[in-house]
Amino acid sequence: MLTKEEMLQMLHRNVVPAFGCTEPVCVALAAADAARAAGGEVTAVHVLVSGNIYKNGMAVGIPNFDKIGIPYAAALGALLANPDKGLELLKEITPAVSDAAKALAEGGRVTVDINRNQQGVYVKCEVTTSAGTGESEIVQSHANIVSTKVNGKVLFEKAAGEKAADSLLEKLRAMKIAEIRALVDSASEEEMAFLLDGVGMNEEAAQYSMRSGGVGVGIAATMKSEKSALLGDALLGRVMRRVAAATEGRLDGCPYAVMSSAGSGSKGIAVIIPVAEAARELGSSREMTVKAIAFAHLLNEYINSYVGKLSAICACSMAASPAASAAITWLMGGNDEQIGWAIRNMAGDITGIICDGGKVGCALKLATAAAGGLMSAMLAANGAVIRVSDGIAAATPEDCIRNMGRVSNPGMVETDHEILSIMLEKEGKK
């Protein structure tokens, strides 16, 4: 079981700003680390990624850049060579770097292969320069560099145990949902006040899309227009509108960072905006608001550990939104049993939403899941819960989450392969 200090450490580590979609950023980070290790002028880049990284990086926009795709992300990272900036390294793109990255990628000097034996977060990047060859490997989470080499010599490498199960995550997984909530409740408002930074960041990203013309395919613009009167301006409509807007802008290359959760900016949007909007609507205190947000972040990490951060299912829908739903139930005055009911309701509602890569269309999935989360919380707080006999529902929230995880893996592993095949066919690849 986590101690309060370990919980705060986990929150500080896993709730961080992300500039751009985290899959191409992850590739850029590995390239930047490899390039810095090698030194010299970049001449070629080779990237090996899991299918999950590939499908999530092939169609999303890159901030401050007018091209999409993993080859461009790798070229940008290699030329920036700034891995110390972590998930915000693309903030340093300049016109000169942009032009050089296009020349590198379009000149055939960046190659990308898929390692079909790897699942989830996996990137290995080799950068050849005038001074030698650097290599960097990232696994498990988007900023988790586990190995850095230059000319075959190891500069940095995590021990096998460190590459494997994260000790804090294992402690979190051993807890019951009610224990996680109680642990959050034991911390002070000020100890977790840093989490409120994410509210401002993610709402700013939403406002950017709603006030800007030409973002994405027009989802945010349409949802805020007079034609969207059907949604209204009540809590449900506001949550759907703002989640969709922040997601669409971010995945179209929005020039704003968002606060991530469990390694994903989109999950950060799905966790933070619904909880913050609900707290505002309910007149929740600052203390209760920050505790609900902390609970949602931790529960998102917990559920992700079962369903997978990158897999055939949309973890924003099946992890972040149930986490937000549970936190909103708590804000509504729900007890631990009712919080568990919200998770059961979500298991019976949104399980099975597929992940077919990162793209602006994800705004629709997240808006749908956010609406489901709010509805599930409202039902649970008022004693309405789907029956244990229904489908994959279970008596406890922990078993509901484990069942959702089984649907993802092993249940949808072959589905994941088929999704990737369809996407590669669209690119003219097999």
Secondary structure as UniProt FT lines:
FT   HELIX           4..14
FT   STRAND          17..18
FT   HELIX           22..38
FT   STRAND          42..49
FT   HELIX           51..57
FT   TURN            63..64
FT   HELIX           70..80
FT   HELIX           83..92
FT   HELIX           95..106
FT   TURN            107..108
FT   STRAND          110..114
FT   TURN            116..117
FT   STRAND          122..129
FT   TURN            130..131
FT   STRAND          132..139
FT   TURN            142..143
FT   STRAND          145..150
FT   TURN            151..152
FT   STRAND          153..157
FT   HELIX           160..163
FT   HELIX           167..173
FT   HELIX           177..186
FT   HELIX           190..196
FT   HELIX           197..211
FT   TURN            216..217
FT   HELIX           219..223
FT   HELIX           226..228
FT   TURN            229..231
FT   HELIX           235..251
FT   TURN            252..253
FT   STRAND          258..259
FT   TURN            262..263
FT   HELIX           265..282
FT   HELIX           286..307
FT   HELIX           316..320
FT   HELIX           321..331
FT   TURN            332..333
FT   HELIX           336..347
FT   TURN            348..352
FT   TURN            360..361
FT   HELIX           362..381
FT   TURN            382..383
FT   TURN            388..389
FT   TURN            391..392
FT   HELIX           397..408
FT   TURN            409..412
FT   HELIX           413..426
FT   TURN            427..428
//
